[in-house]
Amino acid sequence: MRMMNRLGLCCLSLLLIVPSVKAAEGPELIPSSSAAVVKLMAPQKTLKQASSFVDSVQQGYGQMVLGQAGMLGIAISNPTMQGVDQSRDWWAAVFVEEDQDPAVVFVIPATDTDAMSEALDESFSFVAHDDYGIYSDNEEAIEMMQKHLESRTSESAASVASEKIASMFEGSHVAIGINLVVLKETYKDKLDEMREEMMEGLSEAQDEMLEVPGMNLEFLTDLMGKAADKIVVAVEDSEGYCLSVTLADDGFELEEFLQFAEDSRAAKFLQNHPATEPETLKKLPADQLAYWSINGDLTSLNAWGMGLLPQMLEMDDEEKAKWEGLSKDIKAVKFQDSSASFALGDLQSGLLRTVVTGSASPNDKFRAFLEKTAELMDGLDISGVTQEMSLEKSHEEIEGVEVDLLTTRQIVDDNQQFGGLQAQMNQFLYGGDTIETRIAYMEDGDYIQTMGGDTEAMENAIEAYKAGAAGDDRIVTRDLAPLGKTNFVALIDLQSMIKQALEIAADAPNLPPMPFDQESLKDLEVQRSYIGMSVSTTERGCAGSLRIPIETFQAGASMVAFFQRIQGGNAF
């Protein structure tokens, strides 16, 4: 009896001390030899979230989403969804072989594996593993799955996924992971052929290059060749790609991630360009229609861009020497971060309103560079278009800040039709044939540049810079924060941009009569929000993100209803 009691105590102790063995989940059942893995978050959750999302956009339409649940059964070749567990995540694996169609294997959680097997077409091979049904119409793919399940040494897709890719699968409603190593090994011959065809195409493009008066387009061949080399490096160094889609109460998010091999050329390049917070963007004016920011050291990029001009244009040796000297001058200026905003003006003074801010230090060398650039650009002829450019230093002083005025005109010769079009565009965008750009130099090495809006625009820009206006804008902060640290970021208030454009068009004298007026446009109510796009680097990869707030979808629905009323004759 005592022996039985001791044995019972030992068993109880083991249960308490030794963690329970967890059954393998979807990605652990898939071998690392698969070319792709697809996940759908538990359909019950996904459809409920999608229904709620649609109802938030257009009340009453969410039920239609729930009504499409049967389509998911068709997607997994089980139309009745017999034996399927919809409360857990669904998975699929893709296997590839050269010169054969990809094979898809479904890895679906089951409430009853026998019922699931019975519901499938006879063309499918089926394997039951714990509470999962694994099936495919490709027997070889099923055999590979069985070997993995029976092996104790086979690596799973879950075990080889990086932390970043695993996190994208974890929190998203739909995710696709692609094993680029497997794809490159499988289609090596085809990739080599594509590379050869790309190089041959570049060579043929050089022979067929069009001639443009005043321009030397041969530089494009070298430029495209270098770009092709970078693409080849990226393909050779790449390991994996992941795309995920997530629906939330506050909007839609799509994420992408391209992963490179550790210590590869691509990975080392990305490590030298880390993502940072877009601090300069926060110094722009508030309530703008769009913002964008490039973060990091831009010195080399600006020097490279300046070096392209003398290669593009046909110049004599003296002119080329001057431009090459300017290309050297720009290397003495350190450029760091550049952010810009966009707003709409009016048809009288011009539609374009832009503000740019960034760091260019030391300021005196940057200022001298701009002055020399204006001198070289003045009188320059590019394909029949003559540039007139001048820089007036210390044109005005605003809040103790010196402001230069850069004036640009473009004169089109011997082509009245094109010249007339250019004049119309200048009037439309800038309010006349003269483009005025103001540049202010701040004490901390930053600069502010405005185009459009005259002195008032610069006054507002300097005030916003000192106050950190965009950083205090609640909507900008809300829609910028989820994007985190970035190398490039853009925010677009699409609905406000469209409404303002409609308001301008309603009173435009040179446009046909519009089926709406200012009074009817008051009924078109939209809330400010920003579609967010970003690109950011990590130690081994490059990530992209697209976020669309719920307010943007709601505004889209309001605009559809507005234009439907117009078509029905009820707009006014």
Secondary structure, 3 states (H helix, E strand, C coil): CHHHHHHHHHHHHHHHHCCCCCCCCHHHHCECCCCEEEEECCHHHHHHHHHHHHHHHCCCCHHHHHCCHHHHHHHCCCCCCCCECCCCCEEEEEECCCCCCCEEEEEEEECCHHHHHHHCCCCCEEEEECCEEEEECCHHHHHHHHHHHHCCCCCEHHHHCCHHHHHHHHHCCEEEEEEHHHHHHHCHHHHHHHHHHHHHHHHHHHHCCCCCCCECCHHHHHHHHHHHHHHHHHHHHEEEEEEEEEEECCEEEEEEEEEECCCCHHHHHHHCCCCECCCHHHHCCCCCCEEEEEEEECHHHHHHHHHHHHHHECCCHHHHHHHHHHHHHHCCCEEEEEEEEEEEEECCCEEEEEEEEEEEECHHHHHHHHHHHHHHHCCCEECCEEEEEEEEEEEEEECCEEEEEEEEEEEECCCHHHHHHHHHHHHHHHCCCCEEEEEEECCCCEEEEEECCHHHHHHHHHHHHHHCHHHHCHHHHHHHHHHCCECEEEEECHHHHHHHHHHHHHCCCCCCCCCCCHHHHCCCCCCCCCEEEEEEECCCEEEEEEEEEHHHHHHHHHHHHHHHHHHCCCCC
